[in-house]
């Protein structure tokens, strides 16, 4: 599946604005916040039939929840200095990390909508378990 070139450079996987019908984040208004205690949404919930109403939020590869729901572990090791010297197109990340930390992306159900932006990276140690962390298995083509 080809990625929509009109979305390159945008803030979120679907464009530059976000609302409760786009992703699961703190105070998004989705039905997984009963009594103000949020939780994860089922994968694929944001398929166009979500509450509050919204468009199908699968990305250009047909994947859901690339913004919101859970922080997702990335293969990249974390290095504070890497992006200053990395390639400008598709940087793969450093081959190791001085601290042993890996990169997380996407934000979660406990985060403000501004944290779900493409540009936000978070780092954590892979031995940590927390209910806002997840992973997505992927295979290179």
MARBA-3410 file (N, C-alpha, C, O; in Angstrom, 1 decimal):
141
0.8,-1.2,0.0,0.0,0.0,0.0,0.9,1.2,0.0,1.8,1.3,0.8 ~ 0.6,2.2,-0.9,1.4,3.4,-0.9,1.0,4.4,0.1,-0.2,4.5,0.5 ~ 1.9,5.2,0.6,1.6,6.2,1.6,1.2,7.5,0.8,1.7,7.8,-0.2 ~ 0.1,8.1,1.3,-0.4,9.3,0.7,0.6,10.5,0.8,0.9,10.9,1.9 ~ 1.2,10.9,-0.3,2.3,11.9,-0.2,1.7,13.3,0.3,2.5,14.1,0.7
0.4,13.5,0.3,-0.2,14.7,0.8,-0.1,14.8,2.3,-0.3,15.8,2.9 ~ 0.2,13.7,3.0,0.3,13.6,4.4,1.7,13.8,4.9,1.9,14.0,6.1 ~ 2.7,13.8,4.0,4.1,14.0,4.4,4.3,15.4,5.0,3.8,16.4,4.4 ~ 4.9,15.4,6.2,5.1,16.7,6.9,4.0,17.2,7.8,4.1,18.2,8.4 ~ 3.0,16.4,7.9,1.9,16.7,8.8,2.1,16.4,10.2,3.1,15.6,10.5
1.4,16.9,11.1,1.5,16.8,12.6,1.1,15.4,13.0,1.8,14.8,13.9 ~ 0.0,14.9,12.5,-0.6,13.6,12.9,-0.6,12.7,11.6,-0.5,13.2,10.5 ~ -0.9,11.4,11.8,-0.9,10.5,10.6,-2.0,10.9,9.6,-1.8,10.5,8.4 ~ -3.0,11.6,9.9,-4.1,12.0,9.0,-4.1,13.5,8.6,-4.8,13.8,7.7 ~ -3.3,14.3,9.3,-3.3,15.7,8.9,-2.7,16.6,10.1,-1.8,16.1,10.8
-3.2,17.8,10.2,-2.6,18.7,11.2,-3.5,19.1,12.4,-3.1,19.8,13.2 ~ -4.7,18.5,12.4,-5.6,18.8,13.6,-6.0,17.5,14.2,-5.9,16.4,13.6 ~ -6.5,17.5,15.5,-6.9,16.3,16.2,-8.1,16.7,17.0,-8.3,17.8,17.5 ~ -9.0,15.7,17.1,-10.2,15.8,17.9,-10.5,14.4,18.5,-9.8,13.4,18.2 ~ -11.5,14.3,19.3,-11.9,13.1,20.0,-12.2,11.9,19.0,-12.1,10.8,19.5
-12.6,12.2,17.8,-12.9,11.1,16.9,-11.7,10.6,16.1,-11.8,9.7,15.2 ~ -10.5,11.1,16.4,-9.3,10.8,15.7,-8.4,9.7,16.4,-7.8,8.9,15.7 ~ -8.3,9.8,17.7,-7.4,8.9,18.5,-7.8,8.9,19.9,-8.6,9.7,20.4 ~ -7.3,7.9,20.6,-7.5,7.8,22.1,-6.4,8.5,22.8,-5.3,8.1,22.8 ~ -6.8,9.6,23.5,-5.9,10.4,24.3,-6.7,10.9,25.5,-7.9,10.8,25.6
-6.0,11.5,26.5,-6.7,12.0,27.7,-7.7,13.0,27.3,-7.5,14.0,26.7 ~ -8.9,12.7,27.8,-10.1,13.6,27.6,-10.5,13.7,26.2,-11.1,14.7,25.7 ~ -10.3,12.6,25.4,-10.7,12.6,24.0,-12.2,12.4,23.9,-12.8,12.7,22.8 ~ -12.9,12.0,24.9,-14.4,11.8,24.9,-14.8,10.5,24.3,-16.0,10.3,24.1 ~ -13.9,9.5,24.1,-14.3,8.2,23.6,-14.9,7.4,24.7,-14.9,7.8,25.9
-15.6,6.3,24.4,-16.4,5.6,25.4,-15.5,4.7,26.3,-16.0,4.0,27.2 ~ -14.2,4.8,26.2,-13.2,4.1,27.0,-12.7,5.0,28.2,-11.7,4.7,28.8 ~ -13.5,6.0,28.5,-13.2,6.9,29.6,-14.3,6.9,30.6,-14.7,8.0,31.1 ~ -14.8,5.8,31.0,-16.0,5.8,31.9,-15.6,6.4,33.3,-14.6,6.0,33.9 ~ -16.4,7.3,33.7,-16.1,7.9,35.0,-14.8,8.7,35.1,-14.3,8.9,36.2
-14.3,9.1,33.9,-13.0,9.8,33.9,-11.8,9.0,34.0,-10.7,9.5,34.1 ~ -11.9,7.7,34.1,-10.8,6.8,34.2,-10.5,6.1,32.8,-11.2,5.1,32.5 ~ -9.6,6.7,32.0,-9.4,6.2,30.6,-8.8,4.8,30.6,-8.2,4.4,31.5 ~ -8.9,4.2,29.4,-8.3,2.9,29.1,-8.0,2.9,27.6,-8.4,3.8,26.9 ~ -7.4,1.8,27.2,-7.1,1.7,25.8,-8.4,1.3,25.0,-9.3,0.8,25.5
-8.3,1.7,23.8,-9.4,1.4,22.8,-9.0,0.2,22.1,-7.9,-0.1,21.9 ~ -10.0,-0.6,21.6,-9.7,-1.8,20.8,-9.0,-1.4,19.5,-9.3,-0.3,18.9 ~ -8.0,-2.1,19.0,-7.3,-1.8,17.8,-8.4,-1.8,16.7,-9.2,-2.7,16.6 ~ -8.3,-0.8,15.8,-9.3,-0.6,14.8,-10.6,0.1,15.1,-11.5,0.3,14.3 ~ -10.7,0.6,16.4,-11.9,1.3,16.8,-12.1,2.5,16.0,-13.2,2.9,15.7
-11.0,3.2,15.6,-11.1,4.5,14.8,-11.2,4.2,13.3,-10.4,4.6,12.5 ~ -12.2,3.4,13.0,-12.4,2.9,11.6,-13.5,3.7,10.8,-13.9,3.3,9.7 ~ -14.0,4.8,11.4,-15.0,5.6,10.8,-16.3,5.4,11.5,-17.2,6.3,11.3 ~ -16.5,4.4,12.3,-17.7,4.2,13.1,-17.6,4.6,14.5,-18.4,4.2,15.4 ~ -16.5,5.2,14.9,-16.2,5.5,16.3,-17.1,6.6,16.9,-17.8,7.3,16.2
-17.0,6.7,18.2,-17.8,7.7,19.0,-16.7,8.4,19.9,-16.0,7.7,20.6 ~ -16.6,9.7,19.8,-17.3,10.6,18.9,-17.0,10.3,17.4,-16.0,9.7,17.1 ~ -17.9,10.7,16.5,-17.8,10.4,15.1,-16.5,10.9,14.5,-16.0,12.0,14.9 ~ -16.0,10.2,13.5,-14.7,10.6,12.8,-14.5,9.8,11.6,-15.3,8.8,11.3 ~ -13.5,10.1,10.9,-13.1,9.4,9.7,-12.3,8.1,10.1,-11.9,8.0,11.2
-12.1,7.2,9.1,-11.3,6.1,9.3,-9.8,6.6,9.4,-9.3,7.3,8.6 ~ -9.2,6.2,10.6,-7.9,6.7,10.9,-6.8,5.7,10.7,-5.7,5.8,11.3 ~ -7.0,4.7,9.8,-5.9,3.8,9.5,-4.9,4.7,8.7,-5.2,5.6,7.9 ~ -3.6,4.4,8.9,-2.6,5.2,8.2,-2.4,4.7,6.8,-3.2,3.8,6.3 ~ -1.4,5.2,6.0,-1.2,4.8,4.6,-0.9,3.4,4.5,-0.9,2.9,3.3
-0.5,2.7,5.5,-0.2,1.2,5.5,-1.3,0.4,6.0,-1.2,-0.8,6.1 ~ -2.5,1.0,6.4,-3.6,0.3,6.9,-3.5,0.0,8.4,-4.2,-0.9,8.9 ~ -2.6,0.6,9.1,-2.4,0.4,10.5,-3.1,1.4,11.3,-3.2,2.6,11.0 ~ -3.7,1.0,12.4,-4.5,1.9,13.3,-3.6,2.2,14.6,-2.6,1.5,14.8 ~ -4.0,3.2,15.3,-3.5,3.6,16.6,-2.0,4.0,16.5,-1.3,3.7,17.5
-1.5,4.6,15.4,-0.2,5.0,15.3,0.0,6.3,16.1,1.1,6.8,16.4 ~ -1.1,6.9,16.5,-1.1,8.1,17.4,-2.1,7.8,18.4,-3.3,7.5,18.1 ~ -1.7,7.8,19.7,-2.7,7.6,20.8,-2.8,6.1,21.2,-2.1,5.2,20.6 ~ -3.6,5.8,22.1,-3.9,4.5,22.7,-2.7,4.0,23.6,-2.8,4.0,24.8 ~ -1.6,3.7,23.0,-0.4,3.2,23.7,0.9,3.8,23.1,1.0,3.9,21.9
1.9,4.1,23.9,3.2,4.4,23.4,3.7,3.1,22.8,3.5,2.1,23.4 ~ 4.3,3.2,21.6,4.8,2.0,21.0,6.3,2.0,20.9,6.9,3.0,20.5 ~ 6.9,0.8,21.3,8.3,0.7,21.3,8.8,0.7,19.8,8.1,0.1,18.9 ~ 9.8,1.4,19.6,10.4,1.4,18.2,11.7,0.6,18.3,12.3,0.4,19.4 ~ 12.2,0.2,17.2,13.5,-0.6,17.1,14.7,0.3,17.5,15.7,-0.2,18.0
14.5,1.6,17.2,15.6,2.5,17.4,16.1,2.6,18.9,15.3,2.7,19.8 ~ 17.4,2.6,19.0,18.0,2.9,20.3,18.0,4.4,20.5,17.9,5.1,19.5 ~ 18.1,4.9,21.7,18.0,6.3,21.9,19.4,6.9,22.1,20.3,6.3,22.8 ~ 19.7,8.0,21.5,21.0,8.7,21.6,20.6,10.2,21.5,20.2,10.6,20.4 ~ 20.8,11.0,22.5,20.5,12.4,22.5,21.1,13.1,21.3,20.5,14.1,20.8
22.2,12.7,20.8,22.9,13.4,19.8,22.7,12.9,18.4,23.1,13.5,17.4 ~ 22.0,11.8,18.2,21.9,11.2,16.9,21.2,12.0,15.8,21.8,12.1,14.7 ~ 20.1,12.6,16.2,19.4,13.4,15.1,20.1,14.6,14.6,19.8,15.2,13.6 ~ 21.1,15.1,15.3,21.9,16.2,14.9,22.8,15.8,13.7,23.3,16.7,13.0 ~ 23.1,14.5,13.6,24.0,14.1,12.5,23.4,13.0,11.6,24.1,12.4,10.8
22.1,12.7,11.8,21.5,11.6,11.1,21.1,12.1,9.7,21.1,13.2,9.4 ~ 20.8,11.1,8.8,20.2,11.4,7.5,18.9,12.2,7.7,18.2,12.0,8.7 ~ 18.6,13.1,6.7,17.4,13.8,6.8,16.2,13.0,6.4,15.0,13.4,6.7 ~ 16.4,12.0,5.6,15.3,11.2,5.1,15.4,9.8,5.7,16.4,9.1,5.6 ~ 14.4,9.3,6.4,14.3,8.0,7.0,15.4,7.6,7.9,16.1,6.6,7.6
15.8,8.4,8.9,16.9,8.1,9.8,16.5,6.8,10.5,15.4,6.6,11.0 ~ 17.4,5.8,10.5,17.2,4.5,11.1,17.5,4.5,12.6,17.1,3.5,13.3 ~ 18.1,5.5,13.1,18.5,5.5,14.5,19.9,4.9,14.7,20.4,4.3,13.8 ~ 20.5,5.2,15.9,21.8,4.7,16.1,21.9,3.2,16.3,20.8,2.6,16.6 ~ 23.0,2.6,16.2,23.2,1.2,16.3,23.2,0.7,17.7,23.1,-0.5,18.0
23.4,1.6,18.7,23.4,1.3,20.1,23.0,2.5,20.9,22.9,3.6,20.3 ~ 22.9,2.4,22.2,22.5,3.5,23.0,23.5,3.5,24.2,23.6,2.5,24.9 ~ 24.1,4.7,24.5,24.9,4.8,25.7,24.2,4.4,27.0,24.8,3.9,27.9 ~ 22.9,4.7,27.0,22.1,4.5,28.3,21.4,3.2,28.2,20.9,2.7,29.3 ~ 21.3,2.5,27.1,20.5,1.3,26.9,19.0,1.5,26.7,18.2,0.6,26.8
18.6,2.8,26.5,17.2,3.1,26.3,16.8,3.0,24.8,17.6,3.1,23.9 ~ 15.5,2.7,24.6,14.9,2.6,23.3,13.9,3.7,23.1,13.5,4.4,24.1 ~ 13.5,4.0,21.9,12.6,5.1,21.6,11.2,4.6,21.6,10.9,3.4,21.2 ~ 10.3,5.4,22.1,8.8,5.2,22.1,8.2,6.3,21.3,8.7,7.4,21.3 ~ 7.1,6.0,20.6,6.4,7.0,19.8,4.9,6.8,19.9,4.5,5.7,20.2
4.2,7.9,19.6,2.7,7.7,19.5,1.9,8.3,20.6,0.7,8.6,20.3 ~ 2.4,8.4,21.8,1.5,8.9,22.9,0.5,7.8,23.3,0.4,6.8,22.7 ~ -0.2,8.1,24.4,-1.1,7.1,25.0,-2.4,7.7,25.5,-2.6,8.9,25.3 ~ -3.2,6.9,26.0,-4.5,7.3,26.5,-4.4,8.2,27.7,-5.4,8.8,28.1 ~ -3.3,8.3,28.4,-3.1,9.2,29.5,-2.5,10.6,29.1,-2.3,11.4,30.0
-2.1,10.7,27.9,-1.4,11.9,27.4,-2.3,12.9,26.8,-3.4,12.6,26.2 ~ -1.9,14.2,26.8,-2.6,15.3,26.1,-2.5,15.0,24.6,-1.5,14.4,24.2 ~ -3.4,15.6,23.8,-3.4,15.4,22.4,-2.1,15.9,21.7,-1.7,15.4,20.7 ~ -1.5,16.9,22.3,-0.2,17.5,21.8,0.9,16.5,21.8,1.9,16.7,21.0 ~ 0.9,15.5,22.7,2.0,14.5,22.8,1.9,13.5,21.6,2.8,12.8,21.4
0.7,13.4,20.9,0.5,12.4,19.9,1.1,12.8,18.6,1.0,12.1,17.6 ~ 1.8,14.0,18.5,2.4,14.5,17.3,3.5,13.5,16.8,4.2,12.9,17.6 ~ 3.7,13.5,15.5,4.8,12.7,14.9,6.2,13.1,15.5,7.0,12.2,15.7 ~ 6.4,14.3,15.8,7.7,14.8,16.2,8.1,14.4,17.6,9.3,14.5,18.0 ~ 7.2,13.9,18.4,7.4,13.6,19.8,8.0,12.2,19.9,7.5,11.2,19.4
9.2,12.1,20.6,9.8,10.8,20.9,10.0,10.8,22.4,10.2,11.8,23.1 ~ 9.8,9.6,23.0,10.0,9.4,24.4,11.0,8.2,24.5,11.1,7.4,23.6 ~ 11.7,8.2,25.6,12.7,7.1,25.7,12.4,6.4,27.1,12.0,7.0,28.1 ~ 12.6,5.1,27.0,12.5,4.2,28.2,13.4,3.1,28.1,13.9,2.8,27.0 ~ 13.5,2.3,29.2,14.4,1.2,29.2,13.5,-0.1,28.8,12.4,-0.2,29.4
13.9,-0.9,28.0,13.1,-2.1,27.5,12.7,-3.0,28.6,11.9,-3.9,28.4 ~ 13.3,-3.0,29.8,12.9,-3.9,30.9,11.7,-3.4,31.7,11.3,-4.1,32.6 ~ 11.2,-2.2,31.4,10.1,-1.6,32.1,8.8,-2.0,31.6,8.6,-2.1,30.3 ~ 7.9,-2.4,32.5,6.5,-2.7,32.1,5.6,-1.5,32.6,5.8,-1.1,33.8 ~ 4.7,-1.1,31.8,3.8,0.0,32.3,2.6,-0.1,31.4,2.7,-0.4,30.2
1.4,0.2,31.9,0.1,0.1,31.2,-0.1,1.0,30.0,-1.1,1.0,29.4 ~ 0.8,1.9,29.8,0.7,2.8,28.6,1.7,2.5,27.5,1.8,3.2,26.6 ~ 2.4,1.4,27.7,3.5,0.9,26.7,3.0,-0.3,26.0,2.4,-1.2,26.6 ~ 3.2,-0.3,24.7,2.9,-1.4,23.9,3.9,-1.6,22.8,5.0,-1.0,22.8 ~ 3.7,-2.5,21.8,4.6,-2.6,20.7,3.8,-3.1,19.5,2.7,-3.6,19.6
4.4,-2.9,18.4,3.8,-3.3,17.1,4.8,-4.1,16.4,5.9,-3.6,16.1 ~ 4.5,-5.3,16.1,5.4,-6.2,15.3,5.4,-5.7,13.9,4.3,-5.5,13.3 ~ 6.5,-5.5,13.3,6.6,-5.1,11.9,7.8,-5.8,11.2,8.7,-6.3,11.9 ~ 7.7,-6.0,10.0,8.7,-6.6,9.2,9.1,-5.8,8.0,8.2,-5.3,7.3 ~ 10.3,-5.6,7.7,10.7,-4.8,6.6,10.4,-5.5,5.3,10.3,-6.8,5.2
10.2,-4.7,4.3,9.8,-5.3,3.0,11.0,-5.7,2.2,10.9,-6.2,1.1
END
